[in-house]
Amino acid sequence: MTQTGTFHLVGNKAIAPDGTIFGHTFQKGIFNKGTTTIADFVHANAAAFPTLTASRLRVMSAVSVNEGKLEAINTYDNCFLTFGCFQWTVGAENGAGELPALVNRLKQADPAAFDQLLGQFGLDVASVSSPPGQTPTGFFSLNGHVIKTAADKQSKLRTLEMAYRFFHAGQDAAMRQAEVEHAASRIDLFYRDASHKILNRFIADYVSSEFGVALILDEHVNRPGHVPGTLAGAVNQFINTSGKNDPATWTDQDETALLNIYIQRRSTSGMTDSTDRANNIRQAVTNGLASAARGSFQP
């Protein structure tokens, strides 16, 4: 693991120059799960989110349980550097990642905050691509050098200093707002997007419960390329077995049956910890934090 400047390890603890313990070692790097949830921040800063519905917040919060809190970081997996409530990364191998797109949102919304938190340390957004209906991704640069290769990500981004910069940024209100807005916008990439239609209908026509939207968002966060394919298979199976091909006539029980098929198909799709993730979202329903009723999701 790279040690930069006076950032250092003491046992399994990652220590910043001011003595802050900002993570613990694990495998190839460090991690910190964070402490502030999406709901905590939104409820304390409601005026900053005038268009965010309570329903969308419940869906986002249910998915974030599977990802992390607003200050969460990790540098141990195959994506080198991961941050935030939806665990955005810099991308595996030589690929683009979603974290530069999040940082670009901060940079556009609040250039001063971006410079204070990240820019002054040489980090910048080199490029971001945002095709319609697809997850925005891009690359960082560090001190003017574009970071695209796995070797550069390893040496320049999987460092104690970079982990700390993001951990610290995650405690700033401007970055937290960017995280929440970026997470909220993800639902719109697929829910009523024409490129994600199934049998010429929107995903929204088939799944309209908070539980169901959370499950799809969860898959989209973990495996965006699998949406809507996994759900499409479940829809076809449900229609073939039930004979109910018009979702406008579906009941709560019909959607529940569809989602049970979808959860099973997710579990064999290569999605990470699919069953545990689905159970965590189901627990939110059990705890009364989200609804499984058809029509309960209010965008």
C-alpha positions in Angstrom: 0.0 0.0 0.0 1.3 3.5 -0.9 2.1 5.8 1.9 2.2 9.5 1.0 3.8 12.2 3.0 2.9 12.0 6.7 -0.1 9.8 6.1 0.8 6.5 7.7 -0.3 3.2 9.2 -0.1 2.3 12.9 -1.0 -1.4 13.2 -4.3 -1.7 11.3 -5.1 2.0 11.6 -4.7 4.7 8.8 -3.6 7.9 10.4 -3.7 11.4 8.9 -1.1 14.1 9.6 -3.3 15.6 12.3 -3.7 12.3 14.1 -7.2 11.5 12.7 -7.8 7.8 12.3 -9.7 7.6 9.0 -9.7 3.9 8.2 -8.6 0.4 9.0 -6.6 -2.0 6.8 -8.2 -4.7 4.8 -6.7 -6.8 2.0 -5.0 -4.4 -0.5 -6.0 -1.2 1.2 -8.2 0.4 3.9 -11.9 1.1 4.5 -14.2 3.2 6.6 -17.9 2.6 6.5 -18.8 6.2 7.5 -21.3 7.4 10.0 -23.8 9.7 8.3 -26.7 8.2 6.4 -28.5 9.8 3.4 -31.6 10.3 5.5 -29.7 11.9 8.4 -28.3 14.6 6.1 -31.4 15.2 4.1 -33.6 15.5 7.2 -31.1 18.0 8.7 -30.9 20.0 5.5 -34.4 19.7 4.0 -34.3 23.1 2.4 -31.4 22.0 0.2 -33.6 19.3 -1.4 -36.9 21.0 -2.3 -37.8 18.5 -5.1 -36.6 15.2 -3.4 -39.7 13.3 -2.5 -39.9 11.3 0.7 -40.6 8.2 -1.4 -37.4 8.6 -3.4 -35.4 9.2 -0.3 -36.8 6.0 1.2 -35.7 4.0 -1.9 -32.2 5.6 -1.9 -31.8 4.9 1.8 -32.8 1.3 1.5 -30.1 0.8 -1.2 -27.5 2.7 0.6 -27.6 0.1 3.4 -25.9 -2.2 0.9 -23.3 0.4 -0.1 -22.1 2.8 2.6 -22.6 6.1 4.3 -21.7 9.6 3.1 -18.1 9.4 4.2 -17.5 5.8 3.3 -14.3 4.9 1.6 -12.4 1.8 0.5 -9.2 1.2 -1.4 -9.1 -2.6 -1.0 -11.1 -4.0 -4.0 -10.4 -4.2 -7.7 -11.6 -0.7 -8.4 -8.8 1.0 -6.4 -10.7 3.8 -4.8 -14.4 3.8 -3.8 -16.4 6.6 -2.1 -19.7 7.6 -0.8 -23.3 6.4 -0.1 -23.5 4.5 -3.4 -19.8 3.5 -3.4 -18.8 5.2 -6.6 -15.4 4.0 -8.0 -12.6 5.0 -10.3 -13.3 1.9 -12.4 -11.7 -1.5 -12.7 -8.5 -2.1 -14.7 -8.2 0.6 -17.4 -11.9 1.4 -17.4 -13.8 4.6 -16.7 -15.5 4.9 -13.3 -18.5 6.7 -11.8 -16.6 8.6 -9.1 -15.2 11.2 -11.5 -18.8 12.0 -12.6 -19.8 12.5 -8.9 -16.9 14.9 -8.4 -17.8 16.7 -11.6 -21.2 17.3 -10.2 -19.6 18.9 -7.1 -17.2 20.9 -9.3 -20.0 22.3 -11.4 -22.3 23.1 -8.5 -19.7 24.5 -6.1 -16.3 25.2 -7.7 -14.9 26.7 -4.5 -15.8 23.6 -2.4 -14.3 21.4 -5.1 -11.1 23.3 -5.0 -10.9 23.3 -1.2 -11.7 19.6 -0.8 -9.9 18.1 -3.8 -8.6 20.5 -6.4 -5.9 22.2 -4.3 -4.3 18.7 -3.9 -3.9 18.3 -7.6 -7.0 16.1 -8.3 -9.3 17.1 -11.2 -11.8 15.6 -13.6 -10.2 14.8 -16.9 -13.3 13.7 -18.7 -16.9 12.6 -18.1 -19.2 10.8 -20.6 -23.0 10.9 -20.0 -24.8 9.0 -22.8 -28.6 9.2 -22.4 -29.9 6.4 -20.1 -26.4 5.3 -19.1 -24.5 5.8 -15.9 -22.1 8.8 -16.3 -18.4 7.7 -16.0 -15.1 9.3 -16.5 -11.4 9.6 -15.5 -9.5 11.7 -13.0 -6.2 13.6 -13.5 -3.7 14.2 -10.8 -1.3 17.2 -11.2 -2.3 17.4 -14.9 -1.7 13.7 -15.6 -4.7 11.8 -16.8 -5.2 8.6 -14.8 -6.5 5.8 -17.0 -4.3 2.7 -16.5 -4.5 0.2 -13.7 -0.9 0.9 -12.9 -1.6 4.7 -12.5 -4.8 4.0 -10.4 -2.7 1.7 -8.2 0.1 4.2 -7.6 -1.8 7.5 -7.6 -5.3 6.7 -6.3 -5.0 3.7 -4.1 -3.1 5.8 -1.5 -3.6 6.7 2.1 -3.7 10.4 1.2 -6.3 10.0 -1.6 -8.5 7.9 0.7 -8.3 10.6 3.4 -9.1 13.4 0.9 -12.4 11.7 0.1 -13.1 10.7 3.7 -12.6 14.3 4.6 -14.7 15.5 1.6 -17.5 13.3 2.7 -17.9 15.4 5.8 -18.5 18.6 3.8 -22.1 19.8 3.2 -21.4 20.6 -0.5 -20.0 17.1 -1.2 -22.8 15.5 0.7 -25.4 17.4 -1.3 -23.7 16.3 -4.5 -23.8 12.7 -3.3 -27.5 12.8 -2.5 -28.4 14.5 -5.8 -26.2 12.1 -7.8 -27.8 9.1 -6.1 -31.3 10.5 -6.6 -30.7 11.1 -10.3 -29.7 7.4 -10.9 -33.3 6.3 -10.7 -34.2 8.5 -13.7 -31.6 6.7 -15.8 -33.8 3.6 -16.0 -37.3 4.1 -14.5 -39.0 5.8 -17.4 -36.1 5.7 -19.9 -37.0 4.6 -23.4 -33.8 2.5 -23.8 -34.8 0.4 -20.8 -38.3 -0.6 -22.0 -39.5 -4.1 -21.6 -42.1 -5.3 -24.2 -42.5 -1.7 -25.3 -43.4 -0.5 -21.7 -41.4 1.4 -19.2 -40.0 -0.3 -16.1 -42.3 2.0 -14.2 -45.3 0.3 -15.7 -44.3 -3.1 -14.3 -42.7 -2.0 -10.9 -44.2 0.8 -8.9 -43.6 -0.1 -5.2 -40.8 1.4 -3.2 -39.6 -2.1 -2.5 -39.4 -3.0 -6.2 -37.8 0.3 -7.3 -35.2 -0.2 -4.5 -34.4 -3.7 -5.8 -33.9 -2.4 -9.3 -31.9 0.6 -8.1 -29.8 -1.8 -6.1 -29.0 -3.9 -9.1 -28.3 -0.8 -11.2 -25.8 0.4 -8.6 -24.1 -3.0 -8.4 -24.4 -4.1 -12.1 -25.9 -1.3 -14.2 -25.4 -3.3 -17.4 -27.8 -6.0 -16.1 -30.8 -3.5 -16.0 -33.3 -4.1 -17.5 -32.3 -7.6 -18.7 -32.8 -9.4 -15.4 -36.1 -7.8 -14.8 -37.2 -8.4 -18.4 -36.6 -12.1 -17.9 -38.7 -12.0 -14.7 -41.5 -10.1 -16.5 -41.7 -12.6 -19.3 -41.7 -15.5 -16.8 -44.5 -13.9 -14.8 -46.6 -13.2 -17.8 -46.1 -16.7 -19.2 -47.1 -18.4 -16.0 -49.9 -16.0 -14.9 -51.4 -15.0 -18.3 -51.5 -11.4 -17.0 -49.8 -9.3 -19.7 -51.3 -5.9 -18.9 -49.5 -4.4 -15.8 -52.2 -1.8 -15.5 -54.4 -4.5 -14.1 -51.8 -5.9 -11.7 -52.4 -6.0 -7.9 -50.0 -5.8 -5.0 -49.9 -9.6 -5.1 -49.0 -9.6 -8.7 -46.1 -7.3 -8.2 -44.9 -9.3 -5.2 -45.0 -12.4 -7.4 -43.0 -10.6 -10.1 -40.4 -9.4 -7.6 -39.9 -12.8 -6.1 -39.1 -14.1 -9.6 -36.8 -11.1 -10.2 -35.0 -11.7 -6.9 -34.4 -15.3 -7.8 -33.1 -14.3 -11.2 -30.8 -11.6 -9.7 -29.3 -14.3 -7.5 -28.0 -16.2 -10.5 -26.9 -13.1 -12.5 -23.4 -12.7 -11.2 -24.5 -9.7 -9.0 -22.4 -9.4 -5.8 -24.1 -10.8 -2.7 -27.5 -10.5 -4.5 -29.5 -12.5 -1.9 -28.2 -10.6 1.1 -28.7 -7.3 -0.6 -32.3 -8.2 -1.4 -32.9 -9.3 2.2 -31.5 -6.0 3.5 -33.9 -4.1 1.3 -36.8 -6.4 2.3 -35.9 -5.6 6.0 -36.5 -1.9 5.3 -40.1 -2.9 4.3 -40.4 -5.1 7.4 -39.3 -2.2 9.5 -41.8 0.1 8.0 -39.1 2.3 6.3 -40.4 1.5 2.7 -43.6 0.1 1.2 -44.2 -3.0 -0.9 -47.6 -1.7 -2.1 -48.0 -1.2 -5.8 -48.1 2.5 -6.6 -46.2 3.5 -3.4 -43.2 4.9 -5.2 -43.7 8.6 -5.8 -40.8 9.9 -7.9 
